[in-house]
Amino acid sequence: MKADIHPTFYPNATATCACGATYTVGSTKESFEVEICQACHPFYTGQDKVLDTTGRVDKFKKRAAAAKKA
């Protein structure tokens, strides 16, 4: 590895989420902000919305059949 070409690594950098949670991480920046984290992400909090995709295929097939008839 070449000397003096790598950025400074901060092993105790602070990551702050929009929800207010803070984390200590390793980064090339001393502190930075993120929009979403494990404390507020719907997948991890269990509040995710499952899209009901039943009916989408049937709706598409009906439109395709109608297009063939026309």
PDB file of N, CA, C and O in Angstrom:
ATOM      1  N   MET A   1       0.836  -1.179   0.000  1.00  0.00           N
ATOM      2  CA  MET A   1       0.000   0.000   0.000  1.00  0.00           C
ATOM      3  C   MET A   1       0.879   1.239   0.000  1.00  0.00           C
ATOM      4  O   MET A   1       1.921   1.279   0.655  1.00  0.00           O
ATOM      5  N   LYS A   2       0.448   2.243  -0.739  1.00  0.00           N
ATOM      6  CA  LYS A   2       1.187   3.486  -0.789  1.00  0.00           C
ATOM      7  C   LYS A   2       0.913   4.317   0.456  1.00  0.00           C
ATOM      8  O   LYS A   2      -0.194   4.311   0.994  1.00  0.00           O
ATOM      9  N   ALA A   3       1.921   5.018   0.894  1.00  0.00           N
ATOM     10  CA  ALA A   3       1.781   5.868   2.073  1.00  0.00           C
ATOM     11  C   ALA A   3       1.153   7.204   1.692  1.00  0.00           C
ATOM     12  O   ALA A   3       1.347   7.694   0.580  1.00  0.00           O
ATOM     13  N   ASP A   4       0.408   7.784   2.612  1.00  0.00           N
ATOM     14  CA  ASP A   4      -0.163   9.128   2.490  1.00  0.00           C
ATOM     15  C   ASP A   4      -1.205   9.280   1.384  1.00  0.00           C
ATOM     16  O   ASP A   4      -1.410  10.395   0.904  1.00  0.00           O
ATOM     17  N   ILE A   5      -1.875   8.200   0.959  1.00  0.00           N
ATOM     18  CA  ILE A   5      -2.946   8.362  -0.025  1.00  0.00           C
ATOM     19  C   ILE A   5      -4.306   7.952   0.539  1.00  0.00           C
ATOM     20  O   ILE A   5      -5.336   8.194  -0.091  1.00  0.00           O
ATOM     21  N   HIS A   6      -4.314   7.342   1.709  1.00  0.00           N
ATOM     22  CA  HIS A   6      -5.554   6.863   2.294  1.00  0.00           C
ATOM     23  C   HIS A   6      -6.150   7.913   3.232  1.00  0.00           C
ATOM     24  O   HIS A   6      -5.408   8.632   3.902  1.00  0.00           O
ATOM     25  N   PRO A   7      -7.481   8.007   3.288  1.00  0.00           N
ATOM     26  CA  PRO A   7      -8.093   8.974   4.205  1.00  0.00           C
ATOM     27  C   PRO A   7      -7.913   8.535   5.660  1.00  0.00           C
ATOM     28  O   PRO A   7      -7.628   7.371   5.942  1.00  0.00           O
ATOM     29  N   THR A   8      -8.083   9.465   6.550  1.00  0.00           N
ATOM     30  CA  THR A   8      -7.970   9.172   7.984  1.00  0.00           C
ATOM     31  C   THR A   8      -9.165   8.335   8.413  1.00  0.00           C
ATOM     32  O   THR A   8     -10.306   8.661   8.085  1.00  0.00           O
ATOM     33  N   PHE A   9      -8.904   7.258   9.146  1.00  0.00           N
ATOM     34  CA  PHE A   9      -9.964   6.379   9.629  1.00  0.00           C
ATOM     35  C   PHE A   9     -10.255   6.718  11.079  1.00  0.00           C
ATOM     36  O   PHE A   9      -9.348   6.761  11.910  1.00  0.00           O
ATOM     37  N   TYR A  10     -11.533   6.960  11.381  1.00  0.00           N
ATOM     38  CA  TYR A  10     -11.968   7.271  12.737  1.00  0.00           C
ATOM     39  C   TYR A  10     -12.717   6.056  13.290  1.00  0.00           C
ATOM     40  O   TYR A  10     -13.854   5.805  12.889  1.00  0.00           O
ATOM     41  N   PRO A  11     -12.109   5.307  14.190  1.00  0.00           N
ATOM     42  CA  PRO A  11     -12.760   4.089  14.712  1.00  0.00           C
ATOM     43  C   PRO A  11     -13.953   4.388  15.622  1.00  0.00           C
ATOM     44  O   PRO A  11     -14.790   3.512  15.839  1.00  0.00           O
ATOM     45  N   ASN A  12     -14.045   5.603  16.154  1.00  0.00           N
ATOM     46  CA  ASN A  12     -15.146   5.971  17.034  1.00  0.00           C
ATOM     47  C   ASN A  12     -15.980   7.095  16.435  1.00  0.00           C
ATOM     48  O   ASN A  12     -16.314   8.059  17.125  1.00  0.00           O
ATOM     49  N   ALA A  13     -16.312   6.976  15.171  1.00  0.00           N
ATOM     50  CA  ALA A  13     -17.141   7.976  14.513  1.00  0.00           C
ATOM     51  C   ALA A  13     -18.577   7.857  15.000  1.00  0.00           C
ATOM     52  O   ALA A  13     -19.005   6.782  15.421  1.00  0.00           O
ATOM     53  N   THR A  14     -19.320   8.954  14.945  1.00  0.00           N
ATOM     54  CA  THR A  14     -20.694   8.978  15.431  1.00  0.00           C
ATOM     55  C   THR A  14     -21.648   9.079  14.260  1.00  0.00           C
ATOM     56  O   THR A  14     -21.561  10.005  13.453  1.00  0.00           O
ATOM     57  N   ALA A  15     -22.565   8.117  14.167  1.00  0.00           N
ATOM     58  CA  ALA A  15     -23.615   8.140  13.162  1.00  0.00           C
ATOM     59  C   ALA A  15     -24.917   8.497  13.877  1.00  0.00           C
ATOM     60  O   ALA A  15     -25.314   7.825  14.829  1.00  0.00           O
ATOM     61  N   THR A  16     -25.582   9.564  13.409  1.00  0.00           N
ATOM     62  CA  THR A  16     -26.815  10.023  14.031  1.00  0.00           C
ATOM     63  C   THR A  16     -27.955   9.837  13.052  1.00  0.00           C
ATOM     64  O   THR A  16     -27.873  10.279  11.905  1.00  0.00           O
ATOM     65  N   CYS A  17     -29.021   9.187  13.495  1.00  0.00           N
ATOM     66  CA  CYS A  17     -30.187   8.940  12.656  1.00  0.00           C
ATOM     67  C   CYS A  17     -31.175  10.092  12.803  1.00  0.00           C
ATOM     68  O   CYS A  17     -31.122  10.846  13.774  1.00  0.00           O
ATOM     69  N   ALA A  18     -32.072  10.220  11.837  1.00  0.00           N
ATOM     70  CA  ALA A  18     -33.105  11.257  11.886  1.00  0.00           C
ATOM     71  C   ALA A  18     -34.058  11.034  13.060  1.00  0.00           C
ATOM     72  O   ALA A  18     -34.671  11.984  13.546  1.00  0.00           O
ATOM     73  N   CYS A  19     -34.186   9.789  13.519  1.00  0.00           N
ATOM     74  CA  CYS A  19     -35.063   9.507  14.658  1.00  0.00           C
ATOM     75  C   CYS A  19     -34.425   9.871  15.992  1.00  0.00           C
ATOM     76  O   CYS A  19     -35.099   9.867  17.023  1.00  0.00           O
ATOM     77  N   GLY A  20     -33.129  10.186  15.983  1.00  0.00           N
ATOM     78  CA  GLY A  20     -32.449  10.582  17.202  1.00  0.00           C
ATOM     79  C   GLY A  20     -31.487   9.547  17.754  1.00  0.00           C
ATOM     80  O   GLY A  20     -30.733   9.841  18.682  1.00  0.00           O
ATOM     81  N   ALA A  21     -31.496   8.354  17.208  1.00  0.00           N
ATOM     82  CA  ALA A  21     -30.590   7.305  17.682  1.00  0.00           C
ATOM     83  C   ALA A  21     -29.168   7.613  17.217  1.00  0.00           C
ATOM     84  O   ALA A  21     -28.966   8.099  16.104  1.00  0.00           O
ATOM     85  N   THR A  22     -28.192   7.333  18.064  1.00  0.00           N
ATOM     86  CA  THR A  22     -26.791   7.540  17.712  1.00  0.00           C
ATOM     87  C   THR A  22     -26.041   6.225  17.843  1.00  0.00           C
ATOM     88  O   THR A  22     -26.330   5.412  18.721  1.00  0.00           O
ATOM     89  N   TYR A  23     -25.082   6.031  16.964  1.00  0.00           N
ATOM     90  CA  TYR A  23     -24.284   4.804  16.936  1.00  0.00           C
ATOM     91  C   TYR A  23     -22.819   5.170  16.801  1.00  0.00           C
ATOM     92  O   TYR A  23     -22.478   6.169  16.166  1.00  0.00           O
ATOM     93  N   THR A  24     -21.960   4.371  17.391  1.00  0.00           N
ATOM     94  CA  THR A  24     -20.526   4.531  17.233  1.00  0.00           C
ATOM     95  C   THR A  24     -20.068   3.510  16.209  1.00  0.00           C
ATOM     96  O   THR A  24     -20.235   2.304  16.391  1.00  0.00           O
ATOM     97  N   VAL A  25     -19.485   4.015  15.127  1.00  0.00           N
ATOM     98  CA  VAL A  25     -19.063   3.163  14.018  1.00  0.00           C
ATOM     99  C   VAL A  25     -17.670   3.573  13.576  1.00  0.00           C
ATOM    100  O   VAL A  25     -17.155   4.604  14.009  1.00  0.00           O
ATOM    101  N   GLY A  26     -17.069   2.786  12.731  1.00  0.00           N
ATOM    102  CA  GLY A  26     -15.802   3.141  12.125  1.00  0.00           C
ATOM    103  C   GLY A  26     -16.062   3.773  10.768  1.00  0.00           C
ATOM    104  O   GLY A  26     -16.813   3.223   9.962  1.00  0.00           O
ATOM    105  N   SER A  27     -15.447   4.928  10.503  1.00  0.00           N
ATOM    106  CA  SER A  27     -15.709   5.631   9.254  1.00  0.00           C
ATOM    107  C   SER A  27     -14.540   6.551   8.923  1.00  0.00           C
ATOM    108  O   SER A  27     -13.641   6.758   9.739  1.00  0.00           O
ATOM    109  N   THR A  28     -14.572   7.099   7.712  1.00  0.00           N
ATOM    110  CA  THR A  28     -13.575   8.091   7.320  1.00  0.00           C
ATOM    111  C   THR A  28     -14.042   9.503   7.632  1.00  0.00           C
ATOM    112  O   THR A  28     -13.314  10.462   7.374  1.00  0.00           O
ATOM    113  N   LYS A  29     -15.245   9.649   8.184  1.00  0.00           N
ATOM    114  CA  LYS A  29     -15.753  10.934   8.664  1.00  0.00           C
ATOM    115  C   LYS A  29     -15.923  10.849  10.174  1.00  0.00           C
ATOM    116  O   LYS A  29     -16.248   9.789  10.708  1.00  0.00           O
ATOM    117  N   GLU A  30     -15.705  11.960  10.856  1.00  0.00           N
ATOM    118  CA  GLU A  30     -15.830  11.946  12.322  1.00  0.00           C
ATOM    119  C   GLU A  30     -17.267  11.770  12.772  1.00  0.00           C
ATOM    120  O   GLU A  30     -17.533  11.084  13.759  1.00  0.00           O
ATOM    121  N   SER A  31     -18.208  12.395  12.045  1.00  0.00           N
ATOM    122  CA  SER A  31     -19.623  12.241  12.369  1.00  0.00           C
ATOM    123  C   SER A  31     -20.431  12.457  11.099  1.00  0.00           C
ATOM    124  O   SER A  31     -20.036  13.221  10.218  1.00  0.00           O
ATOM    125  N   PHE A  32     -21.571  11.771  11.018  1.00  0.00           N
ATOM    126  CA  PHE A  32     -22.448  11.910   9.867  1.00  0.00           C
ATOM    127  C   PHE A  32     -23.861  11.539  10.270  1.00  0.00           C
ATOM    128  O   PHE A  32     -24.087  10.903  11.299  1.00  0.00           O
ATOM    129  N   GLU A  33     -24.819  11.955   9.429  1.00  0.00           N
ATOM    130  CA  GLU A  33     -26.230  11.707   9.706  1.00  0.00           C
ATOM    131  C   GLU A  33     -26.800  10.759   8.660  1.00  0.00           C
ATOM    132  O   GLU A  33     -26.435  10.817   7.486  1.00  0.00           O
ATOM    133  N   VAL A  34     -27.697   9.889   9.101  1.00  0.00           N
ATOM    134  CA  VAL A  34     -28.390   8.972   8.201  1.00  0.00           C
ATOM    135  C   VAL A  34     -29.890   9.201   8.342  1.00  0.00           C
ATOM    136  O   VAL A  34     -30.348   9.711   9.364  1.00  0.00           O
ATOM    137  N   GLU A  35     -30.646   8.829   7.330  1.00  0.00           N
ATOM    138  CA  GLU A  35     -32.082   9.054   7.350  1.00  0.00           C
ATOM    139  C   GLU A  35     -32.849   7.960   8.071  1.00  0.00           C
ATOM    140  O   GLU A  35     -33.914   8.211   8.635  1.00  0.00           O
ATOM    141  N   ILE A  36     -32.313   6.749   8.053  1.00  0.00           N
ATOM    142  CA  ILE A  36     -33.048   5.624   8.629  1.00  0.00           C
ATOM    143  C   ILE A  36     -32.053   4.639   9.248  1.00  0.00           C
ATOM    144  O   ILE A  36     -30.943   4.470   8.745  1.00  0.00           O
ATOM    145  N   CYS A  37     -32.457   3.998  10.333  1.00  0.00           N
ATOM    146  CA  CYS A  37     -31.581   3.053  11.023  1.00  0.00           C
ATOM    147  C   CYS A  37     -32.399   1.861  11.492  1.00  0.00           C
ATOM    148  O   CYS A  37     -33.589   1.762  11.193  1.00  0.00           O
ATOM    149  N   GLN A  38     -31.772   0.973  12.214  1.00  0.00           N
ATOM    150  CA  GLN A  38     -32.471  -0.227  12.685  1.00  0.00           C
ATOM    151  C   GLN A  38     -33.529   0.099  13.730  1.00  0.00           C
ATOM    152  O   GLN A  38     -34.442  -0.698  13.946  1.00  0.00           O
ATOM    153  N   ALA A  39     -33.428   1.241  14.376  1.00  0.00           N
ATOM    154  CA  ALA A  39     -34.405   1.600  15.400  1.00  0.00           C
ATOM    155  C   ALA A  39     -35.706   2.126  14.801  1.00  0.00           C
ATOM    156  O   ALA A  39     -36.751   2.068  15.448  1.00  0.00           O
ATOM    157  N   CYS A  40     -35.652   2.644  13.559  1.00  0.00           N
ATOM    158  CA  CYS A  40     -36.857   3.227  12.979  1.00  0.00           C
ATOM    159  C   CYS A  40     -37.244   2.601  11.634  1.00  0.00           C
ATOM    160  O   CYS A  40     -38.275   2.969  11.072  1.00  0.00           O
ATOM    161  N   HIS A  41     -36.454   1.676  11.110  1.00  0.00           N
ATOM    162  CA  HIS A  41     -36.792   1.045   9.837  1.00  0.00           C
ATOM    163  C   HIS A  41     -37.979   0.102  10.022  1.00  0.00           C
ATOM    164  O   HIS A  41     -37.973  -0.713  10.944  1.00  0.00           O
ATOM    165  N   PRO A  42     -39.001   0.195   9.160  1.00  0.00           N
ATOM    166  CA  PRO A  42     -40.203  -0.630   9.335  1.00  0.00           C
ATOM    167  C   PRO A  42     -39.927  -2.134   9.329  1.00  0.00           C
ATOM    168  O   PRO A  42     -40.626  -2.880  10.015  1.00  0.00           O
ATOM    169  N   PHE A  43     -38.946  -2.593   8.586  1.00  0.00           N
ATOM    170  CA  PHE A  43     -38.654  -4.023   8.550  1.00  0.00           C
ATOM    171  C   PHE A  43     -38.183  -4.523   9.908  1.00  0.00           C
ATOM    172  O   PHE A  43     -38.591  -5.597  10.348  1.00  0.00           O
ATOM    173  N   TYR A  44     -37.337  -3.764  10.569  1.00  0.00           N
ATOM    174  CA  TYR A  44     -36.787  -4.187  11.856  1.00  0.00           C
ATOM    175  C   TYR A  44     -37.732  -3.923  13.019  1.00  0.00           C
ATOM    176  O   TYR A  44     -37.654  -4.607  14.040  1.00  0.00           O
ATOM    177  N   THR A  45     -38.614  -2.953  12.886  1.00  0.00           N
ATOM    178  CA  THR A  45     -39.530  -2.642  13.979  1.00  0.00           C
ATOM    179  C   THR A  45     -40.803  -3.482  13.931  1.00  0.00           C
ATOM    180  O   THR A  45     -41.578  -3.490  14.887  1.00  0.00           O
ATOM    181  N   GLY A  46     -41.021  -4.192  12.816  1.00  0.00           N
ATOM    182  CA  GLY A  46     -42.200  -5.034  12.695  1.00  0.00           C
ATOM    183  C   GLY A  46     -43.427  -4.285  12.232  1.00  0.00           C
ATOM    184  O   GLY A  46     -44.533  -4.822  12.298  1.00  0.00           O
ATOM    185  N   GLN A  47     -43.267  -3.064  11.766  1.00  0.00           N
ATOM    186  CA  GLN A  47     -44.391  -2.262  11.320  1.00  0.00           C
ATOM    187  C   GLN A  47     -44.463  -2.179   9.801  1.00  0.00           C
ATOM    188  O   GLN A  47     -45.128  -1.299   9.255  1.00  0.00           O
ATOM    189  N   ASP A  48     -43.779  -3.091   9.119  1.00  0.00           N
ATOM    190  CA  ASP A  48     -43.796  -3.046   7.663  1.00  0.00           C
ATOM    191  C   ASP A  48     -45.163  -3.425   7.125  1.00  0.00           C
ATOM    192  O   ASP A  48     -45.879  -4.226   7.726  1.00  0.00           O
ATOM    193  N   LYS A  49     -45.519  -2.846   5.993  1.00  0.00           N
ATOM    194  CA  LYS A  49     -46.799  -3.115   5.373  1.00  0.00           C
ATOM    195  C   LYS A  49     -46.586  -4.143   4.269  1.00  0.00           C
ATOM    196  O   LYS A  49     -45.778  -3.938   3.364  1.00  0.00           O
ATOM    197  N   VAL A  50     -47.309  -5.235   4.351  1.00  0.00           N
ATOM    198  CA  VAL A  50     -47.214  -6.273   3.338  1.00  0.00           C
ATOM    199  C   VAL A  50     -48.222  -5.931   2.250  1.00  0.00           C
ATOM    200  O   VAL A  50     -49.422  -5.837   2.507  1.00  0.00           O
ATOM    201  N   LEU A  51     -47.722  -5.748   1.038  1.00  0.00           N
ATOM    202  CA  LEU A  51     -48.611  -5.418  -0.062  1.00  0.00           C
ATOM    203  C   LEU A  51     -49.360  -6.654  -0.509  1.00  0.00           C
ATOM    204  O   LEU A  51     -48.771  -7.722  -0.679  1.00  0.00           O
ATOM    205  N   ASP A  52     -50.634  -6.510  -0.694  1.00  0.00           N
ATOM    206  CA  ASP A  52     -51.448  -7.620  -1.157  1.00  0.00           C
ATOM    207  C   ASP A  52     -51.365  -7.668  -2.677  1.00  0.00           C
ATOM    208  O   ASP A  52     -52.013  -6.880  -3.365  1.00  0.00           O
ATOM    209  N   THR A  53     -50.573  -8.586  -3.193  1.00  0.00           N
ATOM    210  CA  THR A  53     -50.367  -8.660  -4.638  1.00  0.00           C
ATOM    211  C   THR A  53     -51.334  -9.622  -5.306  1.00  0.00           C
ATOM    212  O   THR A  53     -51.322  -9.767  -6.528  1.00  0.00           O
ATOM    213  N   THR A  54     -52.171 -10.281  -4.517  1.00  0.00           N
ATOM    214  CA  THR A  54     -53.154 -11.160  -5.139  1.00  0.00           C
ATOM    215  C   THR A  54     -54.139 -10.302  -5.895  1.00  0.00           C
ATOM    216  O   THR A  54     -54.645  -9.309  -5.374  1.00  0.00           O
ATOM    217  N   GLY A  55     -54.400 -10.682  -7.096  1.00  0.00           N
ATOM    218  CA  GLY A  55     -55.288  -9.900  -7.924  1.00  0.00           C
ATOM    219  C   GLY A  55     -54.553  -9.094  -8.972  1.00  0.00           C
ATOM    220  O   GLY A  55     -55.151  -8.723  -9.982  1.00  0.00           O
ATOM    221  N   ARG A  56     -53.293  -8.814  -8.772  1.00  0.00           N
ATOM    222  CA  ARG A  56     -52.526  -8.064  -9.758  1.00  0.00           C
ATOM    223  C   ARG A  56     -52.349  -8.868 -11.040  1.00  0.00           C
ATOM    224  O   ARG A  56     -52.494  -8.343 -12.144  1.00  0.00           O
ATOM    225  N   VAL A  57     -52.033 -10.148 -10.875  1.00  0.00           N
ATOM    226  CA  VAL A  57     -51.843 -11.000 -12.051  1.00  0.00           C
ATOM    227  C   VAL A  57     -53.163 -11.180 -12.784  1.00  0.00           C
ATOM    228  O   VAL A  57     -53.209 -11.111 -14.012  1.00  0.00           O
ATOM    229  N   ASP A  58     -54.238 -11.411 -12.033  1.00  0.00           N
ATOM    230  CA  ASP A  58     -55.558 -11.566 -12.657  1.00  0.00           C
ATOM    231  C   ASP A  58     -55.970 -10.301 -13.394  1.00  0.00           C
ATOM    232  O   ASP A  58     -56.517 -10.369 -14.494  1.00  0.00           O
ATOM    233  N   LYS A  59     -55.712  -9.171 -12.800  1.00  0.00           N
ATOM    234  CA  LYS A  59     -56.051  -7.897 -13.438  1.00  0.00           C
ATOM    235  C   LYS A  59     -55.257  -7.735 -14.735  1.00  0.00           C
ATOM    236  O   LYS A  59     -55.799  -7.274 -15.740  1.00  0.00           O
ATOM    237  N   PHE A  60     -53.985  -8.108 -14.716  1.00  0.00           N
ATOM    238  CA  PHE A  60     -53.161  -8.024 -15.921  1.00  0.00           C
ATOM    239  C   PHE A  60     -53.673  -8.970 -17.004  1.00  0.00           C
ATOM    240  O   PHE A  60     -53.751  -8.599 -18.175  1.00  0.00           O
ATOM    241  N   LYS A  61     -54.020 -10.187 -16.606  1.00  0.00           N
ATOM    242  CA  LYS A  61     -54.522 -11.156 -17.586  1.00  0.00           C
ATOM    243  C   LYS A  61     -55.830 -10.689 -18.205  1.00  0.00           C
ATOM    244  O   LYS A  61     -56.046 -10.893 -19.400  1.00  0.00           O
ATOM    245  N   LYS A  62     -56.704 -10.070 -17.426  1.00  0.00           N
ATOM    246  CA  LYS A  62     -57.958  -9.542 -17.964  1.00  0.00           C
ATOM    247  C   LYS A  62     -57.690  -8.427 -18.971  1.00  0.00           C
ATOM    248  O   LYS A  62     -58.328  -8.374 -20.023  1.00  0.00           O
ATOM    249  N   ARG A  63     -56.759  -7.546 -18.660  1.00  0.00           N
ATOM    250  CA  ARG A  63     -56.424  -6.466 -19.587  1.00  0.00           C
ATOM    251  C   ARG A  63     -55.788  -7.017 -20.859  1.00  0.00           C
ATOM    252  O   ARG A  63     -56.072  -6.527 -21.952  1.00  0.00           O
ATOM    253  N   ALA A  64     -54.934  -8.027 -20.731  1.00  0.00           N
ATOM    254  CA  ALA A  64     -54.291  -8.627 -21.902  1.00  0.00           C
ATOM    255  C   ALA A  64     -55.328  -9.329 -22.781  1.00  0.00           C
ATOM    256  O   ALA A  64     -55.264  -9.253 -24.008  1.00  0.00           O
ATOM    257  N   ALA A  65     -56.280 -10.011 -22.147  1.00  0.00           N
ATOM    258  CA  ALA A  65     -57.339 -10.694 -22.917  1.00  0.00           C
ATOM    259  C   ALA A  65     -58.220  -9.681 -23.638  1.00  0.00           C
ATOM    260  O   ALA A  65     -58.616  -9.897 -24.783  1.00  0.00           O
ATOM    261  N   ALA A  66     -58.523  -8.585 -22.967  1.00  0.00           N
ATOM    262  CA  ALA A  66     -59.332  -7.531 -23.584  1.00  0.00           C
ATOM    263  C   ALA A  66     -58.585  -6.875 -24.739  1.00  0.00           C
ATOM    264  O   ALA A  66     -59.201  -6.492 -25.734  1.00  0.00           O
ATOM    265  N   ALA A  67     -57.296  -6.742 -24.624  1.00  0.00           N
ATOM    266  CA  ALA A  67     -56.486  -6.142 -25.692  1.00  0.00           C
ATOM    267  C   ALA A  67     -56.429  -7.069 -26.902  1.00  0.00           C
ATOM    268  O   ALA A  67     -56.421  -6.598 -28.040  1.00  0.00           O
ATOM    269  N   LYS A  68     -56.389  -8.387 -26.671  1.00  0.00           N
ATOM    270  CA  LYS A  68     -56.363  -9.334 -27.783  1.00  0.00           C
ATOM    271  C   LYS A  68     -57.695  -9.331 -28.540  1.00  0.00           C
ATOM    272  O   LYS A  68     -57.718  -9.470 -29.762  1.00  0.00           O
ATOM    273  N   LYS A  69     -58.791  -9.172 -27.815  1.00  0.00           N
ATOM    274  CA  LYS A  69     -60.106  -9.158 -28.436  1.00  0.00           C
ATOM    275  C   LYS A  69     -60.299  -7.904 -29.289  1.00  0.00           C
ATOM    276  O   LYS A  69     -60.968  -7.952 -30.321  1.00  0.00           O
ATOM    277  N   ALA A  70     -59.732  -6.817 -28.873  1.00  0.00           N
ATOM    278  CA  ALA A  70     -59.928  -5.542 -29.590  1.00  0.00           C
ATOM    279  C   ALA A  70     -59.101  -5.405 -30.820  1.00  0.00           C
ATOM    280  O   ALA A  70     -59.176  -4.384 -31.505  1.00  0.00           O
TER     281      ALA A  70
END
